[in-house]
Amino acid sequence: MECLLKLKDIDIEEKVNINDDVLLVDIFFNSALNRLKKPKIIISKPKLKNFEAIDKTKLKDNDIDGKLEHFAYTLDNHFNHDDLKIFHHNLKTIKISNTCLLENYLKKEGIIGLYQIIRNRIIVFNNEYDCIYHELFHMASATISKGVIYSGFYQLSSAGVIGVALKEAYTELLARRYFNKACSYNAIVKIVEKLERIVTKDTMESLYLNADLQGLVLEISKYSSLEETINFIYNFDFLNHCFNFRSYLIDNKELFLTTLNETCNFLANTYLNKLTSDKMSTDQLYSSLNDYTCDFKNICNYKKYQGVDIDSLLSKNKQYVKVK
């Protein structure tokens, strides 16, 4: 999770000294409302500078059991140097702590760790240091450019917030993939794994580390319309809010079920469009789509959701779909 400033028509870059322990923005609630409001948020791309990698032996003074150094070596060994510009910049000033002013409140909310973007500081509570890799991936993909906060596939500006679920889900997926450490977010991780199969692992990892939501949208839109892709992101944010706040889900059961159905059908149809662009036979399409969708109904253990109807999807795609 990330701790952000509550911003109201102020220039982020001019207010970096504000105490971001005190003012929190309810990013989950605001992003959930996008499902209904569908605001016209301009998705932009941050401008990144080249940064030299630092001497990792100098990290020891700010390390915890060698985890920061291990993280740095792992990223340098697995990812292209050009994809680590944000990481190398933030690594120079990263701080790790185990306390903040809102510690008691955050603990009550079940939060065991967070990354403060503006302070470039990670806070881990109750010695729950396994979650530090999740927070370090936030650090490796977070930047501020021209009044917009970027973090992985998340953006916050005066226009609003978008991509909370994508950011948290993919951050968690990477922490599990490279460090075998799980924090939470099981349901949304399952969804983002399906998305990655469309975009491809290498492309999606690169876009994440460059905080390039715009690039991700364009990649997905190769096999869907731009409007459908943006709607998927809004829906995903809404589902994430429901998963995090059970009472909200209970109050919005029908909308939750509709949104879950729309989200899974979007992924299945987009994946089908990708398959048809490769001109596969009908039998091959059915087999591949069945493999892709067979566990959809188990994404969140919601009994009323029955999964994706493959026959219905195929019947609507008898002709090969033109890639947009």
C-alpha positions as CSV (number, residue, x, y, z in Angstrom):
1,M,0.0,0.0,0.0
2,E,1.1,3.6,-0.5
3,C,0.6,6.7,1.7
4,L,-0.2,9.7,-0.4
5,L,-0.9,13.4,0.1
6,K,-4.5,14.6,-0.1
7,L,-4.1,17.0,-3.0
8,K,-6.5,19.8,-3.8
9,D,-5.4,22.0,-6.7
10,I,-1.8,22.2,-5.6
11,D,1.4,21.6,-7.5
12,I,2.8,18.4,-6.2
13,E,6.3,19.3,-7.0
14,E,6.1,22.5,-5.0
15,K,4.6,20.8,-1.9
16,V,7.1,18.0,-1.3
17,N,7.8,19.1,2.2
18,I,4.2,18.6,3.4
19,N,3.9,15.9,6.1
20,D,2.4,13.0,4.2
21,D,2.0,11.1,7.5
22,V,-0.8,13.4,8.4
23,L,-2.9,13.8,5.2
24,L,-4.1,10.6,3.5
25,V,-6.1,10.3,0.4
26,D,-8.8,7.7,0.2
27,I,-7.6,6.3,-3.1
28,F,-9.6,3.1,-2.8
29,F,-12.9,4.9,-2.4
30,N,-12.2,7.5,-5.1
31,S,-11.1,4.9,-7.6
32,A,-14.2,2.8,-6.8
33,L,-16.4,5.7,-7.7
34,N,-14.9,5.7,-11.2
35,R,-17.0,2.7,-11.9
36,L,-20.1,4.9,-11.8
37,K,-18.7,8.4,-12.7
38,K,-16.3,7.3,-15.4
39,P,-14.3,10.6,-15.3
40,K,-12.2,11.6,-18.3
41,I,-8.8,11.2,-16.8
42,I,-5.9,11.9,-19.1
43,I,-3.5,9.0,-18.9
44,S,0.0,10.4,-19.4
45,K,3.5,9.0,-19.5
46,P,6.3,10.3,-17.1
47,K,9.4,11.8,-18.5
48,L,12.4,9.8,-17.1
49,K,16.0,10.8,-16.8
50,N,19.0,8.5,-17.0
51,F,20.5,7.6,-13.7
52,E,23.7,5.8,-12.9
53,A,23.5,2.6,-10.8
54,I,24.8,3.1,-7.2
55,D,27.4,1.1,-5.4
56,K,25.2,-1.5,-3.7
57,T,27.7,-2.0,-0.9
58,K,26.6,1.4,0.3
59,L,23.1,0.2,1.0
60,K,24.0,-1.6,4.2
61,D,23.6,1.4,6.5
62,N,19.9,1.6,5.5
63,D,19.3,-2.2,5.0
64,I,17.3,-4.7,7.0
65,D,18.9,-8.2,7.1
66,G,20.3,-7.6,3.6
67,K,16.8,-7.4,2.0
68,L,17.4,-4.1,0.2
69,E,20.7,-5.2,-1.2
70,H,19.2,-8.5,-2.3
71,F,16.4,-6.6,-4.0
72,A,18.8,-4.4,-5.8
73,Y,20.9,-7.3,-7.1
74,T,17.8,-9.2,-8.2
75,L,16.5,-6.3,-10.2
76,D,19.8,-5.6,-11.9
77,N,20.1,-9.3,-12.8
78,H,16.6,-9.8,-14.1
79,F,15.7,-6.6,-15.8
80,N,17.1,-4.4,-18.6
81,H,19.1,-1.4,-17.3
82,D,16.9,1.0,-19.3
83,D,13.8,-0.2,-17.3
84,L,15.4,0.7,-14.0
85,K,15.7,4.4,-14.3
86,I,13.1,5.1,-11.6
87,F,14.6,2.4,-9.4
88,H,18.2,3.7,-9.5
89,H,17.0,7.2,-8.9
90,N,14.9,6.3,-5.8
91,L,17.4,3.8,-4.5
92,K,19.9,6.7,-3.7
93,T,17.6,8.2,-1.1
94,I,15.3,5.4,0.1
95,K,14.7,5.2,3.8
96,I,13.2,2.3,5.7
97,S,11.4,2.8,9.1
98,N,9.1,0.9,11.4
99,T,6.9,3.8,12.6
100,C,4.9,6.8,11.5
101,L,2.3,9.2,13.0
102,L,-0.6,7.2,11.8
103,E,0.8,3.8,13.0
104,N,-2.1,2.9,15.3
105,Y,-4.7,3.7,12.7
106,L,-3.0,1.8,9.9
107,K,-2.5,-1.2,12.1
108,K,-6.2,-1.3,12.9
109,E,-6.8,-1.3,9.1
110,G,-4.6,-4.4,8.8
111,I,-1.8,-2.5,6.9
112,I,1.6,-4.1,7.7
113,G,3.6,-2.0,5.3
114,L,3.5,1.1,3.0
115,Y,5.6,3.2,0.7
116,Q,5.5,7.0,1.0
117,I,6.1,8.3,-2.5
118,I,6.9,11.9,-1.7
119,R,9.2,11.0,1.2
120,N,10.6,8.0,-0.6
121,R,10.3,6.0,2.6
122,I,9.1,2.5,3.3
123,I,7.4,1.8,6.7
124,V,7.1,-1.8,7.9
125,F,5.0,-2.5,11.1
126,N,5.4,-5.3,13.6
127,N,8.6,-6.6,12.0
128,E,6.6,-7.9,9.0
129,Y,9.6,-7.7,6.8
130,D,8.4,-10.3,4.3
131,C,6.2,-7.5,2.8
132,I,9.2,-5.3,2.2
133,Y,9.6,-6.7,-1.3
134,H,6.1,-5.6,-2.2
135,E,6.9,-2.1,-1.0
136,L,10.3,-2.0,-2.7
137,F,8.6,-2.7,-6.0
138,H,6.4,0.3,-5.3
139,M,9.6,2.3,-4.8
140,A,11.2,0.9,-8.0
141,S,8.2,2.2,-10.1
142,A,7.2,5.4,-8.4
143,T,7.9,8.9,-9.7
144,I,6.5,12.4,-9.8
145,S,6.5,14.3,-13.1
146,K,4.7,17.6,-14.0
147,G,2.3,17.5,-11.1
148,V,1.3,13.8,-11.6
149,I,2.2,11.0,-9.2
150,Y,3.0,7.8,-11.1
151,S,3.4,4.4,-9.5
152,G,3.5,1.3,-11.6
153,F,0.2,1.4,-13.4
154,Y,-1.3,4.0,-11.1
155,Q,-1.7,7.7,-11.7
156,L,-2.9,10.5,-9.4
157,S,-3.4,14.0,-10.7
158,S,-5.9,16.9,-10.2
159,A,-8.2,15.1,-12.7
160,G,-8.5,12.1,-10.4
161,V,-7.0,8.6,-9.7
162,I,-6.8,5.5,-11.8
163,G,-5.1,2.2,-11.8
164,V,-5.1,1.4,-8.1
165,A,-5.9,-2.3,-8.6
166,L,-3.5,-2.7,-11.5
167,K,-0.7,-1.3,-9.4
168,E,-1.3,-3.3,-6.3
169,A,-2.0,-6.6,-8.1
170,Y,1.0,-6.4,-10.4
171,T,3.3,-5.3,-7.6
172,E,2.2,-8.3,-5.5
173,L,2.7,-10.6,-8.5
174,L,6.3,-9.4,-9.0
175,A,7.0,-9.8,-5.3
176,R,5.8,-13.4,-5.4
177,R,7.6,-14.1,-8.7
178,Y,11.0,-12.9,-7.8
179,F,11.1,-13.2,-4.0
180,N,8.4,-15.9,-3.3
181,K,6.8,-13.6,-0.7
182,A,3.1,-13.0,-0.6
183,C,1.4,-10.2,1.3
184,S,-2.3,-10.2,0.2
185,Y,-4.4,-9.3,-2.9
186,N,-5.1,-12.9,-3.9
187,A,-8.2,-12.2,-6.0
188,I,-6.8,-9.3,-7.9
189,V,-3.5,-11.1,-8.5
190,K,-5.4,-13.8,-10.3
191,I,-7.0,-11.2,-12.5
192,V,-3.8,-9.4,-13.4
193,E,-2.1,-12.8,-14.2
194,K,-4.8,-13.2,-16.9
195,L,-4.0,-9.7,-18.2
196,E,-0.3,-10.5,-18.4
197,R,-1.0,-13.5,-20.7
198,I,-2.5,-11.0,-23.2
199,V,0.2,-8.3,-22.8
200,T,3.1,-10.8,-22.3
201,K,5.4,-11.0,-19.2
202,D,8.4,-9.1,-20.6
203,T,6.3,-6.2,-22.0
204,M,4.2,-5.8,-18.9
205,E,7.1,-5.9,-16.5
206,S,8.9,-3.2,-18.6
207,L,5.8,-1.0,-18.7
208,Y,5.4,-1.3,-14.9
209,L,9.0,-0.4,-14.0
210,N,8.7,2.7,-16.3
211,A,5.3,3.7,-14.6
212,D,3.8,3.6,-18.1
213,L,0.1,3.1,-17.8
214,Q,-0.4,4.8,-21.1
215,G,1.8,2.1,-22.8
216,L,-0.2,-0.7,-21.1
217,V,-3.5,0.8,-22.3
218,L,-2.1,0.9,-25.9
219,E,-0.9,-2.7,-25.6
220,I,-4.3,-4.0,-24.4
221,S,-6.1,-1.9,-27.0
222,K,-4.4,-3.8,-29.8
223,Y,-7.1,-6.5,-29.1
224,S,-9.9,-4.3,-27.8
225,S,-11.2,-0.8,-28.2
226,L,-9.7,2.0,-26.2
227,E,-13.0,2.7,-24.4
228,E,-13.3,-1.0,-23.4
229,T,-9.8,-0.9,-22.0
230,I,-10.3,2.1,-19.9
231,N,-13.6,0.7,-18.7
232,F,-11.8,-2.5,-17.6
233,I,-9.4,-0.4,-15.5
234,Y,-12.3,1.4,-13.8
235,N,-14.0,-1.9,-13.2
236,F,-10.9,-3.5,-11.8
237,D,-10.5,-0.6,-9.3
238,F,-14.1,-1.1,-8.2
239,L,-13.6,-4.8,-7.7
240,N,-10.4,-4.1,-5.7
241,H,-12.4,-1.8,-3.4
242,C,-15.0,-4.5,-2.8
243,F,-12.3,-7.1,-2.0
244,N,-10.7,-4.7,0.5
245,F,-13.9,-3.5,2.1
246,R,-16.3,-6.4,2.7
247,S,-19.1,-4.1,3.8
248,Y,-18.9,-2.2,0.6
249,L,-19.3,-5.4,-1.4
250,I,-22.3,-6.4,0.7
251,D,-23.9,-3.0,0.0
252,N,-23.2,-3.4,-3.7
253,K,-23.7,-7.1,-4.4
254,E,-25.5,-6.7,-7.7
255,L,-23.1,-4.1,-9.1
256,F,-20.2,-6.3,-7.9
257,L,-21.5,-9.3,-9.7
258,T,-22.1,-7.3,-12.9
259,T,-18.6,-5.7,-12.7
260,L,-16.9,-9.1,-12.1
261,N,-18.8,-10.5,-15.1
262,E,-17.8,-7.6,-17.3
263,T,-14.2,-7.8,-16.2
264,C,-13.8,-11.5,-16.8
265,N,-15.6,-11.3,-20.1
266,F,-13.4,-8.5,-21.2
267,L,-10.3,-10.5,-20.5
268,A,-11.6,-13.6,-22.2
269,N,-12.8,-11.7,-25.3
270,T,-9.5,-9.7,-25.5
271,Y,-7.6,-12.9,-25.2
272,L,-9.8,-14.4,-27.9
273,N,-9.1,-11.5,-30.2
274,K,-5.4,-12.0,-29.7
275,L,-5.7,-15.7,-30.6
276,T,-7.8,-14.9,-33.7
277,S,-5.2,-12.5,-34.9
278,D,-2.9,-15.5,-35.1
279,K,-5.5,-17.3,-37.3
280,M,-6.0,-20.3,-35.2
281,S,-8.5,-23.0,-36.1
282,T,-11.8,-23.1,-34.2
283,D,-10.7,-26.2,-32.2
284,Q,-7.5,-24.5,-31.3
285,L,-9.4,-21.4,-30.2
286,Y,-11.7,-23.4,-28.1
287,S,-8.9,-25.3,-26.4
288,S,-6.8,-22.2,-25.7
289,L,-9.8,-20.2,-24.5
290,N,-10.9,-23.0,-22.2
291,D,-7.5,-23.2,-20.7
292,Y,-7.5,-19.4,-20.2
293,T,-11.0,-19.2,-18.6
294,C,-11.3,-22.5,-16.7
295,D,-10.6,-21.0,-13.3
296,F,-12.4,-17.7,-13.7
297,K,-15.2,-18.7,-11.5
298,N,-12.7,-19.4,-8.6
299,I,-11.2,-15.9,-8.8
300,C,-12.9,-14.7,-5.7
301,N,-14.9,-17.7,-4.5
302,Y,-18.1,-15.8,-5.1
303,K,-20.7,-18.5,-5.6
304,K,-23.1,-16.5,-7.7
305,Y,-20.5,-16.0,-10.4
306,Q,-20.5,-18.9,-12.8
307,G,-17.5,-18.0,-15.0
308,V,-17.2,-17.2,-18.7
309,D,-19.4,-18.8,-21.4
310,I,-16.9,-19.9,-24.0
311,D,-19.5,-21.0,-26.5
312,S,-21.2,-17.6,-26.3
313,L,-17.9,-15.8,-26.9
314,L,-17.0,-17.9,-29.8
315,S,-20.4,-17.5,-31.4
316,K,-19.9,-13.8,-31.4
317,N,-16.5,-14.2,-33.0
318,K,-17.1,-16.4,-35.9
319,Q,-15.3,-14.0,-38.2
320,Y,-11.7,-13.2,-37.3
321,V,-11.6,-10.0,-35.3
322,K,-9.6,-7.2,-36.8
323,V,-6.9,-6.0,-34.5
324,K,-7.4,-2.3,-33.8
